[in-house]
């Protein structure tokens, strides 16, 4: 008696352990305030870095100096990338996260916070929690600029795409999709799974892009992994993006040795230039080379 099925993953709302078990109520995260402009994948097109969307979505017509991004790092991921740059959370004793309730994370928004970015790991396994946090942040701060952004491998169940995209669309935020490879075999070799769901979700989100051309709702990126992701992969990814909308921004990121690929070289200057060239030849109008300081 007194127990009621919530209809979510078998959790019962009357169970005294429901808060402990329910992935909507808490998550293992860490967070910090990142001064704007930050090293965000989308900083070259987003309101915080450029003032795009001012005055509706940005606090300044240029870079939002004096404001901060609340960077929320989830300690969990449904991929296992060989070059993971945030791998430390996978190792015992190196974790910096703590279990946080929805309210405790919402309380982190202060007067200087102009955007919130969920990344990791990846927000995908923790989306029920992240969506509740985002909705509550916007409910508590209805009359101010507070952009909701996601940096993700975009492999979630399609049912979660709509609430994610809606939050970013309405708040002036963006979805930063990491397109790791085009060939499903290369994707599986690097990440442990294929990319079918990723590409389907990206195509679905591209349909939302015309609803708010500026600032862009959808931004793509690809890490240039030597020996795996080069000109051929980039051309195919860029052609795919261009077929959906040639104005979707695309960032090519230089690789630096990480995790299981510590013996790999960094992205060469020649490879970076060649990949930038073919991405433009594929028909994309907004392409950028990021992480230039890693290029040799």
FENVEN-V626930 format. One line per field, one symbol per residue. burial: b if it has 9 or more other ideal C-beta (glycine too) atoms within 8 Angstrom, else e. A space follows every 10 residues. Layout:
burial=???
This chain:
burial=eeeeebeeee bbbebeebee ebbebbbbbe bebbebbbeb bbbbbbbbbb bbbbeebbeb eebbeebbbb bbbbbbbbbe bbbbeebebe eeeebebeeb bbeebbebbe eebbbbbbbb bbbbbbbbbb bbbbbbbbee beeebbbbbb bbbbbbebeb beebbebbbe bbbbbbbbbb bbebebbbeb bebebebbbb bbbbbbebbe ebeebbbbbb bbbbbbebbb bebbbbbbbb bbebbebbbb bbbbbebbbe beebebbbee bbebbbebbb ebbbebbbbb beebbe
